[in-house]
């Protein structure tokens, strides 16, 4: 690796110069987890690679998931053993080799609701689940009596279960993981640029040989040449295929998943929960000082850039989780709400919860490879298959995929720093918990985040009204992590937008001040950024009071967006 990668203002300018009139082996369209994975896979095979994203890294589905690396217990019940085995292998790779600083174990309790066959049925599934997991990275499942289950999760009603089974999976901050993946690709030579949309494709003899780009910040345009385009745009896959004048070999159907976030003290439990619903499963996931509760699974046919949660969605989640809680949750307990879209391969099933989570590769039109479907956990496999398809267009030998052996930036040295937490925290004058929180977000790059505080101690101060994060992290988001807007920092570089009842509004001015110093904002620009963010939050709150998706989507679109993406 060529050292710690920066995606700051200067790197952004340099990337535009390389793209404008430049030529690459592979041009990746889409800055979600799959696109970033494709960029890393291609770059580490020695291919000249560029990745462009019309908005921000992980601004779509990849920042709005359940934040789990898991095999998916419900896919065992659907007999999709191959998908579960594949996902569990990827889970263990993340935990043990590729991203131990970002991916951590998380336990779940499966409450048993009837005597007899259920314990044997679920237990047998978990025996298989543990066996497919392969390594000993996580503890095996264990059976609990009702008393044992309630001791682990006192919040459960006594009549809501007759016993339980505890098992383990893994979790991560999806947006931070995707960003780290993109930075790792940049470390191996990939050109990565956000706010850069594809507005057309260049053809020669019916084959795509390049793309026309537009900088959504400045309006500048450029043309880049490429041997092959990889379309990794998730729910926007069909739109990119249409831009390429192609019907494509498959269609992608968007399924909306809504999550709510509540403070940790609202549910007394030492473990997460997995609950059956009439349509799927519901997770109650530990998330630092909070719980994430989700998800829904509904067809979505409206604006894809800003999927909206409605009052009905929130009511569905509260209703199902309250079926097992001794002290019910109310809407007043909710700190945050977010909605994301799953890119499912369209099929004959009407219910999106029944659509396959397998992925597919298309090589139409000539010069373009599209990858879609799948799930967050299996992004690396999806990326490998996409690059394998792409190399057929290069006409030369290309080495095989090696990403199974490539730790993400921040992984190397993480364990050593974790063992020195007490000492290093003291050197920076930080409490142990604070340094551990930073270490789990940046890994071995944590010293790089804190270094500017030597000259400006105010950077070690907590962000106003969001004490979990430091001002140093805001600065680092601009200098190293491609943040261009207030929303990038409050929603994805941190999770202030879902972890505070004010949804980031009370932090906006202080964050804009530090962010603007790096990005060169004048007072007018700072004020405009704050106003845009506040209006976005207000629009989200309005959407969450609507009774259906149509009205919720209309309300959500009130929020201004400085980047109006085609893709």
C-alpha positions as CSV (number, residue, x, y, z in Angstrom):
1,X,0.0,0.0,0.0
2,X,1.2,3.5,-0.8
3,X,0.5,5.0,2.6
4,X,-2.6,6.6,4.1
5,X,-4.8,7.8,1.3
6,X,-6.3,11.3,1.3
7,X,-9.5,12.3,-0.5
8,X,-9.3,16.0,0.2
9,X,-9.8,19.2,-1.9
10,X,-6.4,18.9,-3.6
11,X,-6.9,15.2,-4.4
12,X,-10.3,16.1,-5.8
13,X,-8.8,18.6,-8.1
14,X,-6.1,16.2,-9.2
15,X,-8.7,13.5,-9.8
16,X,-10.6,15.7,-12.2
17,X,-7.4,16.4,-14.2
18,X,-6.8,12.6,-14.5
19,X,-10.4,12.0,-15.6
20,X,-10.6,14.9,-18.1
21,X,-9.2,13.4,-21.3
22,X,-7.8,10.5,-19.4
23,X,-8.0,6.8,-20.1
24,X,-8.5,3.8,-17.7
25,X,-8.9,0.1,-17.9
26,X,-12.0,0.2,-15.7
27,X,-14.4,3.0,-15.0
28,X,-16.7,2.2,-12.0
29,X,-20.0,4.1,-11.8
30,X,-21.4,4.2,-8.3
31,X,-19.8,4.9,-4.9
32,X,-21.7,2.4,-2.8
33,X,-20.2,-0.7,-1.2
34,X,-20.2,-2.7,-4.4
35,X,-18.7,0.1,-6.5
36,X,-16.0,0.7,-3.9
37,X,-15.4,-3.0,-3.8
38,X,-15.1,-3.2,-7.6
39,X,-12.6,-0.3,-7.6
40,X,-10.4,-2.1,-4.9
41,X,-10.6,-5.4,-6.7
42,X,-9.7,-3.9,-10.1
43,X,-6.9,-1.7,-8.7
44,X,-5.3,-4.6,-6.8
45,X,-5.2,-6.7,-10.0
46,X,-3.0,-4.0,-11.5
47,X,-5.7,-2.3,-13.6
48,X,-5.9,1.4,-14.0
49,X,-9.2,2.2,-12.3
50,X,-11.5,5.2,-11.8
51,X,-14.6,5.4,-9.6
52,X,-17.1,8.2,-10.0
53,X,-20.1,8.8,-7.7
54,X,-22.8,11.4,-8.5
55,X,-23.4,12.3,-4.8
56,X,-21.4,11.2,-1.8
57,X,-19.7,7.9,-1.0
58,X,-22.4,5.5,0.5
59,X,-25.1,8.2,0.0
60,X,-27.6,5.6,-1.1
61,X,-28.3,2.1,0.2
62,X,-24.8,1.6,1.6
63,X,-25.4,4.1,4.5
64,X,-29.0,3.0,5.2
65,X,-28.7,-0.8,5.9
66,X,-29.2,-2.7,9.1
67,X,-25.5,-2.4,9.6
68,X,-24.9,-6.1,9.9
69,X,-22.4,-8.5,8.5
70,X,-24.5,-11.7,8.7
71,X,-25.4,-14.9,6.8
72,X,-29.2,-14.2,7.3
73,X,-30.9,-16.8,9.4
74,X,-34.2,-16.4,7.4
75,X,-32.4,-17.5,4.2
76,X,-31.7,-20.9,5.8
77,X,-35.5,-21.3,6.2
78,X,-35.8,-20.4,2.5
79,X,-33.2,-23.2,1.7
80,X,-30.8,-20.7,0.2
81,X,-27.8,-22.5,1.7
82,X,-25.3,-21.2,-0.8
83,X,-26.0,-17.6,0.0
84,X,-25.8,-18.2,3.7
85,X,-22.5,-20.0,3.4
86,X,-21.0,-17.4,1.2
87,X,-22.1,-14.5,3.5
88,X,-20.8,-16.2,6.6
89,X,-17.4,-16.7,5.0
90,X,-17.4,-13.0,4.2
91,X,-18.4,-12.1,7.8
92,X,-15.5,-14.1,9.2
93,X,-13.0,-12.5,6.8
94,X,-14.1,-9.1,7.9
95,X,-13.8,-10.0,11.6
96,X,-10.5,-11.7,11.4
97,X,-8.5,-10.2,8.5
98,X,-10.0,-7.5,6.4
99,X,-11.6,-5.0,8.8
100,X,-11.3,-6.0,12.5
101,X,-11.3,-2.3,13.4
102,X,-14.7,-1.7,11.8
103,X,-16.6,-5.0,12.2
104,X,-17.4,-6.3,15.6
105,X,-19.3,-9.3,17.1
106,X,-22.9,-8.7,18.2
107,X,-25.1,-11.2,20.0
108,X,-28.8,-11.8,19.4
109,X,-31.5,-13.5,21.4
110,X,-34.1,-15.5,19.6
111,X,-37.1,-15.7,22.0
112,X,-38.9,-19.0,21.8
113,X,-42.7,-18.6,22.0
114,X,-43.9,-22.2,22.2
115,X,-42.8,-25.5,23.9
116,X,-41.8,-28.5,21.9
117,X,-40.8,-28.4,18.3
118,X,-39.7,-24.7,18.0
119,X,-36.5,-25.2,20.1
120,X,-35.4,-28.2,18.1
121,X,-36.3,-26.5,14.8
122,X,-34.5,-23.2,15.5
123,X,-31.7,-24.9,17.3
124,X,-31.0,-27.2,14.4
125,X,-30.9,-24.1,12.1
126,X,-28.3,-22.5,14.4
127,X,-26.2,-25.6,14.5
128,X,-26.0,-25.4,10.7
129,X,-25.4,-21.6,10.9
130,X,-22.5,-22.0,13.2
131,X,-21.0,-24.8,11.1
132,X,-21.3,-22.8,7.9
133,X,-19.5,-19.9,9.7
134,X,-16.4,-22.1,9.7
135,X,-13.9,-20.3,12.0
136,X,-14.1,-19.7,15.7
137,X,-14.2,-15.9,15.3
138,X,-17.6,-15.9,17.1
139,X,-18.9,-18.0,20.0
140,X,-21.4,-20.8,19.2
141,X,-25.0,-20.4,20.0
142,X,-26.4,-21.5,23.4
143,X,-29.9,-22.5,24.6
144,X,-31.5,-20.6,27.5
145,X,-34.4,-21.2,29.8
146,X,-37.1,-18.5,30.1
147,X,-35.4,-17.3,33.3
148,X,-32.0,-17.3,31.6
149,X,-33.4,-15.4,28.6
150,X,-35.1,-12.8,30.7
151,X,-31.9,-12.4,32.8
152,X,-30.1,-11.5,29.6
153,X,-33.0,-9.3,28.3
154,X,-35.1,-8.1,31.3
155,X,-37.1,-5.8,28.9
156,X,-39.0,-8.8,27.6
157,X,-42.5,-9.6,28.9
158,X,-42.7,-12.7,30.9
159,X,-45.5,-14.1,28.7
160,X,-43.7,-13.2,25.5
161,X,-41.4,-16.3,25.6
162,X,-40.9,-19.8,27.0
163,X,-37.2,-19.8,26.5
164,X,-34.5,-18.5,24.1
165,X,-31.5,-19.2,22.0
166,X,-28.5,-16.8,21.9
167,X,-26.3,-16.6,18.8
168,X,-23.7,-14.3,17.3
169,X,-23.3,-12.3,14.1
170,X,-21.3,-9.1,13.3
171,X,-22.0,-5.5,12.8
172,X,-20.4,-2.3,11.5
173,X,-21.1,1.3,10.5
174,X,-21.9,0.7,6.9
175,X,-21.1,4.2,5.7
176,X,-17.7,4.2,7.4
177,X,-16.9,0.8,6.1
178,X,-17.8,1.8,2.5
179,X,-15.8,5.0,2.8
180,X,-12.8,3.0,4.1
181,X,-13.2,0.6,1.2
182,X,-13.1,3.5,-1.3
183,X,-10.0,5.0,0.5
184,X,-8.3,1.6,0.3
185,X,-8.9,1.5,-3.4
186,X,-7.4,4.9,-3.7
187,X,-4.4,3.7,-1.7
188,X,-3.8,1.1,-4.4
189,X,-3.9,3.7,-7.2
190,X,-7.6,4.0,-8.0
191,X,-8.9,7.5,-8.9
192,X,-11.9,8.2,-6.7
193,X,-14.2,11.2,-7.1
194,X,-17.6,12.1,-5.7
195,X,-20.1,14.7,-6.9
196,X,-19.2,13.5,-10.4
197,X,-22.1,12.2,-12.4
198,X,-22.2,10.3,-15.7
199,X,-24.4,12.1,-18.1
200,X,-23.7,10.1,-21.2
201,X,-21.6,7.4,-22.8
202,X,-19.1,7.5,-25.7
203,X,-19.4,4.8,-28.4
204,X,-17.3,3.6,-31.2
205,X,-18.7,0.9,-33.5
206,X,-21.6,0.2,-31.2
207,X,-19.3,-0.3,-28.2
208,X,-19.0,1.9,-25.1
209,X,-15.5,3.3,-24.9
210,X,-15.9,6.2,-22.5
211,X,-18.2,8.4,-20.5
212,X,-19.2,12.0,-20.4
213,X,-18.9,13.4,-16.9
214,X,-20.3,16.5,-15.1
215,X,-19.0,17.9,-11.8
216,X,-22.2,18.6,-9.9
217,X,-20.5,21.2,-7.7
218,X,-19.2,23.4,-10.5
219,X,-21.0,22.3,-13.6
220,X,-17.7,21.5,-15.4
221,X,-17.8,18.7,-17.9
222,X,-15.2,16.1,-19.0
223,X,-14.8,13.0,-21.2
224,X,-13.0,9.9,-19.9
225,X,-11.9,6.9,-22.0
226,X,-12.2,3.4,-20.7
227,X,-11.9,-0.2,-21.8
228,X,-14.9,-1.2,-19.8
229,X,-17.5,0.5,-17.6
230,X,-18.8,-1.3,-14.5
231,X,-22.3,-0.2,-13.6
232,X,-22.5,-0.7,-9.8
233,X,-25.3,1.8,-9.1
234,X,-27.6,-0.5,-7.1
235,X,-31.2,0.7,-7.3
236,X,-30.2,3.1,-10.2
237,X,-29.0,0.1,-12.3
238,X,-31.9,0.4,-14.8
239,X,-31.4,4.1,-15.2
240,X,-27.8,3.7,-16.2
241,X,-28.7,0.9,-18.6
242,X,-31.2,3.3,-20.2
243,X,-28.6,6.0,-20.4
244,X,-26.5,3.5,-22.3
245,X,-29.5,2.8,-24.6
246,X,-29.8,-0.7,-23.3
247,X,-32.7,-2.7,-21.9
248,X,-30.2,-4.7,-19.9
249,X,-30.4,-8.4,-19.1
250,X,-32.2,-8.0,-15.7
251,X,-34.3,-5.5,-13.9
252,X,-33.8,-4.1,-10.4
253,X,-36.7,-3.6,-8.0
254,X,-36.3,-1.3,-5.1
255,X,-37.5,-2.5,-1.7
256,X,-37.8,0.1,1.1
257,X,-36.4,-0.7,4.5
258,X,-37.1,1.6,7.4
259,X,-35.2,1.6,10.7
260,X,-35.8,3.6,13.9
261,X,-33.2,4.5,16.5
262,X,-34.0,4.7,20.3
263,X,-31.7,5.4,23.3
264,X,-30.1,2.3,24.9
265,X,-31.9,2.9,28.2
266,X,-35.3,2.4,26.6
267,X,-34.8,-1.3,26.3
268,X,-33.1,-3.2,29.2
269,X,-31.1,-5.9,27.5
270,X,-27.5,-7.1,27.2
271,X,-28.1,-8.6,23.8
272,X,-29.9,-7.8,20.6
273,X,-33.1,-9.4,19.6
274,X,-34.4,-11.1,16.5
275,X,-38.2,-11.4,16.3
276,X,-40.5,-13.1,13.8
277,X,-43.1,-11.1,12.0
278,X,-45.9,-12.2,9.7
279,X,-43.7,-11.2,6.7
280,X,-40.0,-11.6,7.7
281,X,-37.9,-10.9,10.8
282,X,-37.4,-7.8,13.0
283,X,-34.0,-7.0,14.5
284,X,-33.3,-5.0,17.6
285,X,-29.6,-4.2,17.2
286,X,-27.2,-2.8,19.8
287,X,-25.7,0.4,18.4
288,X,-23.4,2.1,21.0
289,X,-25.7,4.1,23.2
290,X,-28.7,3.3,21.1
291,X,-30.8,0.5,19.6
292,X,-31.5,0.2,15.9
293,X,-34.9,-1.4,15.2
294,X,-35.8,-2.6,11.8
295,X,-36.6,-3.3,9.2
296,X,-39.6,-3.0,6.8
297,X,-39.7,-4.6,3.4
298,X,-42.0,-2.8,0.9
299,X,-42.0,-2.1,-2.8
300,X,-40.9,1.5,-3.5
301,X,-41.7,3.2,-6.8
302,X,-41.0,6.8,-6.0
303,X,-37.9,9.1,-5.8
304,X,-34.8,6.9,-5.2
305,X,-32.4,9.6,-4.0
306,X,-34.3,10.2,-0.8
307,X,-36.6,7.3,0.2
308,X,-39.1,8.4,2.8
309,X,-40.3,6.8,6.0
310,X,-44.0,7.2,6.7
311,X,-46.0,7.2,9.9
312,X,-47.3,3.7,8.9
313,X,-43.7,2.4,8.6
314,X,-42.8,3.7,12.1
315,X,-46.1,2.3,13.5
316,X,-45.3,-1.1,12.0
317,X,-41.9,-1.3,13.8
318,X,-43.2,0.0,17.1
319,X,-46.2,-2.4,17.0
320,X,-44.0,-5.5,16.4
321,X,-41.3,-4.7,18.9
322,X,-43.9,-3.7,21.6
323,X,-45.4,-7.2,21.3
324,X,-42.5,-8.5,23.4
325,X,-41.5,-5.5,25.6
326,X,-42.7,-5.1,29.1
327,X,-42.5,-1.3,28.8
328,X,-43.7,-0.3,25.3
329,X,-41.8,2.2,23.2
330,X,-43.6,5.3,21.9
331,X,-42.8,7.7,19.1
332,X,-41.4,10.1,21.7
333,X,-38.7,7.6,22.5
334,X,-37.4,7.7,18.9
335,X,-34.1,9.6,18.4
336,X,-33.8,8.9,14.6
337,X,-35.4,7.4,11.6
338,X,-33.8,6.4,8.3
339,X,-35.0,4.7,5.2
340,X,-33.0,2.8,2.5
341,X,-33.7,0.9,-0.7
342,X,-32.6,-2.7,-1.3
343,X,-31.6,-3.4,-5.0
344,X,-33.4,-6.7,-5.5
345,X,-33.4,-8.6,-8.8
346,X,-36.9,-8.3,-10.1
347,X,-38.9,-11.6,-10.3
348,X,-42.3,-13.0,-10.4
349,X,-42.9,-12.7,-6.7
350,X,-45.2,-9.9,-5.6
351,X,-43.7,-9.6,-2.1
352,X,-40.3,-8.0,-2.1
353,X,-39.4,-10.0,1.1
354,X,-39.6,-13.1,-1.1
355,X,-37.3,-11.9,-3.8
356,X,-33.8,-13.4,-4.1
357,X,-30.8,-11.8,-2.4
358,X,-28.5,-13.4,-5.0
359,X,-26.6,-11.1,-7.4
360,X,-26.3,-11.2,-11.1
361,X,-23.9,-10.0,-13.7
362,X,-24.8,-8.5,-17.1
363,X,-22.4,-7.8,-20.1
364,X,-24.8,-5.7,-22.2
365,X,-24.3,-3.4,-24.0
366,X,-20.8,-4.1,-25.2
367,X,-18.3,-2.4,-23.1
368,X,-20.4,-2.3,-20.0
369,X,-20.7,-4.8,-17.1
370,X,-23.6,-4.4,-14.7
371,X,-23.8,-6.0,-11.2
372,X,-26.9,-5.9,-9.1
373,X,-28.8,-7.7,-6.4
374,X,-26.9,-9.4,-3.5
375,X,-26.6,-8.0,0.0
376,X,-24.1,-5.8,1.8
377,X,-22.3,-8.7,3.4
378,X,-21.4,-10.3,0.1
379,X,-20.1,-7.1,-1.6
380,X,-16.6,-8.5,-2.1
381,X,-17.9,-11.6,-4.0
382,X,-20.1,-9.3,-6.1
383,X,-17.1,-7.1,-6.9
384,X,-14.9,-10.1,-7.8
385,X,-17.6,-11.5,-10.2
386,X,-18.0,-8.1,-11.8
387,X,-14.2,-7.6,-12.4
388,X,-13.9,-11.2,-13.7
389,X,-16.6,-10.3,-16.3
390,X,-14.9,-7.0,-17.1
391,X,-11.5,-8.4,-17.8
392,X,-12.9,-10.3,-20.7
393,X,-13.1,-7.0,-22.5
394,X,-9.4,-6.1,-21.9
395,X,-7.8,-8.6,-24.3
396,X,-4.9,-9.4,-22.0
397,X,-4.0,-11.6,-19.0
398,X,-5.1,-10.1,-15.7
399,X,-4.2,-11.6,-12.4
400,X,-7.0,-13.2,-10.3
401,X,-8.8,-11.5,-7.4
402,X,-6.7,-10.9,-4.3
403,X,-9.1,-8.9,-2.1
404,X,-9.5,-11.8,0.3
405,X,-6.0,-10.9,1.4
406,X,-6.1,-7.1,1.4
407,X,-6.9,-5.5,4.8
408,X,-8.7,-2.2,4.6
409,X,-6.8,0.9,5.6
410,X,-6.7,1.2,9.3
411,X,-6.6,-2.6,9.9
412,X,-2.8,-3.0,10.0
413,X,-1.6,-2.1,13.5
414,X,-5.1,-1.9,14.9
415,X,-4.7,-4.7,17.4
416,X,-1.4,-3.3,18.7
417,X,-3.0,0.1,19.2
418,X,-6.0,-1.5,21.0
419,X,-3.5,-3.1,23.5
420,X,-2.1,0.4,24.1
421,X,-5.4,2.2,24.6
422,X,-4.8,3.3,28.1
423,X,-1.3,4.8,27.4
424,X,-2.2,6.5,24.1
425,X,-5.5,7.9,25.4
426,X,-3.5,9.5,28.2
427,X,-1.0,11.0,25.8
428,X,-3.8,12.8,24.0
429,X,-5.6,13.7,27.3
430,X,-8.6,11.7,26.3
431,X,-10.7,9.3,28.4
432,X,-10.3,5.7,27.6
433,X,-13.8,5.3,26.2
434,X,-13.2,8.2,23.8
435,X,-10.1,6.7,22.3
436,X,-11.7,3.3,22.0
437,X,-14.6,4.9,20.1
438,X,-12.2,6.6,17.7
439,X,-10.2,3.4,17.3
440,X,-13.3,1.5,16.2
441,X,-14.0,4.2,13.6
442,X,-10.5,4.8,12.2
443,X,-8.3,1.9,13.3
444,X,-4.6,2.6,12.9
445,X,-5.4,6.0,11.3
446,X,-6.6,7.4,14.6
447,X,-3.3,9.2,15.3
448,X,-3.7,10.9,11.9
449,X,-7.2,12.1,12.9
450,X,-5.9,13.5,16.2
451,X,-2.5,15.0,15.0
452,X,-3.8,18.5,14.0
453,X,-5.0,18.9,17.6
454,X,-1.3,19.4,18.6
455,X,-1.6,22.9,17.0
456,X,-5.3,23.4,17.7
457,X,-6.4,21.9,21.0
458,X,-10.0,23.0,20.3
459,X,-10.2,20.0,17.9
460,X,-10.3,17.7,20.9
461,X,-13.5,19.3,22.0
462,X,-16.8,17.4,21.4
463,X,-19.0,18.5,18.6
464,X,-21.7,20.8,20.0
465,X,-24.9,18.9,21.0
466,X,-23.3,15.6,19.8
467,X,-20.7,14.7,22.5
468,X,-19.9,11.3,21.1
469,X,-17.8,12.9,18.3
470,X,-14.8,15.3,18.2
471,X,-14.3,18.4,16.1
472,X,-11.1,16.7,14.9
473,X,-13.3,14.2,13.1
474,X,-15.0,17.0,11.2
475,X,-11.7,18.4,10.0
476,X,-10.5,14.9,9.0
477,X,-13.7,14.3,7.1
478,X,-12.8,17.3,4.8
479,X,-9.0,16.7,4.6
480,X,-9.1,12.9,4.1
481,X,-12.6,11.6,3.6
482,X,-14.0,13.5,0.6
483,X,-16.7,15.4,2.6
484,X,-18.0,18.3,0.6
485,X,-21.2,19.2,2.4
486,X,-22.7,19.5,5.9
487,X,-24.9,16.5,5.2
488,X,-21.9,14.3,4.4
489,X,-20.5,14.9,7.9
490,X,-23.7,14.8,10.0
491,X,-25.3,11.9,8.2
492,X,-22.4,9.6,7.0
493,X,-19.0,10.5,8.4
494,X,-20.7,10.6,11.8
495,X,-24.2,9.4,12.6
496,X,-25.3,12.5,14.4
497,X,-28.4,12.8,12.2
498,X,-29.9,9.6,13.6
499,X,-28.3,9.5,17.1
500,X,-29.7,12.8,18.4
501,X,-33.2,14.0,18.9
502,X,-32.4,17.2,17.1
503,X,-31.2,15.1,14.1
504,X,-28.0,17.2,13.8
505,X,-29.7,20.6,13.6
506,X,-28.1,21.9,16.9
507,X,-24.7,20.8,15.7
508,X,-24.9,22.2,12.2
509,X,-23.4,25.7,12.7
510,X,-20.4,24.5,14.7
511,X,-19.7,21.7,12.1
512,X,-20.1,24.1,9.2
513,X,-17.5,26.4,10.7
514,X,-14.7,23.8,10.9
515,X,-15.7,22.2,7.6
516,X,-15.8,25.5,5.8
517,X,-12.3,26.4,7.0
518,X,-11.0,23.4,5.0
519,X,-13.3,23.7,2.0
520,X,-13.0,27.5,1.7
521,X,-16.6,28.5,2.4
522,X,-17.4,32.1,2.9
523,X,-20.1,33.2,5.4
524,X,-22.9,33.0,2.8
525,X,-22.0,29.5,1.8
526,X,-21.9,28.4,5.4
527,X,-25.3,29.8,6.0
528,X,-26.7,28.2,2.9
529,X,-25.3,24.8,4.0
530,X,-26.9,25.1,7.4
531,X,-30.2,26.2,5.9
532,X,-30.2,23.3,3.4
533,X,-29.5,20.8,6.2
534,X,-32.2,22.2,8.5
535,X,-34.7,22.1,5.6
536,X,-33.8,18.5,4.9
537,X,-34.4,17.5,8.5
538,X,-37.7,19.3,8.5
539,X,-38.8,17.5,5.3
540,X,-37.9,14.2,6.8
541,X,-39.9,14.9,9.9
542,X,-42.9,15.9,7.8
543,X,-42.6,12.7,5.8
544,X,-42.7,10.7,9.0
545,X,-46.1,12.1,9.8
546,X,-47.6,11.0,6.5
547,X,-49.8,8.0,6.3
548,X,-48.6,6.6,3.0
549,X,-45.5,6.5,0.7
550,X,-46.9,8.8,-1.9
551,X,-47.4,11.7,0.6
552,X,-44.2,10.9,2.5
553,X,-42.2,11.0,-0.7
554,X,-43.7,14.3,-1.8
555,X,-42.8,15.8,1.6
556,X,-39.3,14.4,1.5
557,X,-38.6,15.9,-1.8
558,X,-39.1,19.4,-0.4
559,X,-35.6,19.2,1.0
560,X,-33.0,21.0,-1.2
561,X,-30.1,19.0,-2.6
562,X,-27.2,20.9,-4.1
563,X,-26.3,17.8,-6.1
564,X,-29.1,16.9,-8.5
565,X,-28.0,13.5,-9.8
566,X,-29.1,11.8,-12.9
567,X,-27.6,8.5,-11.6
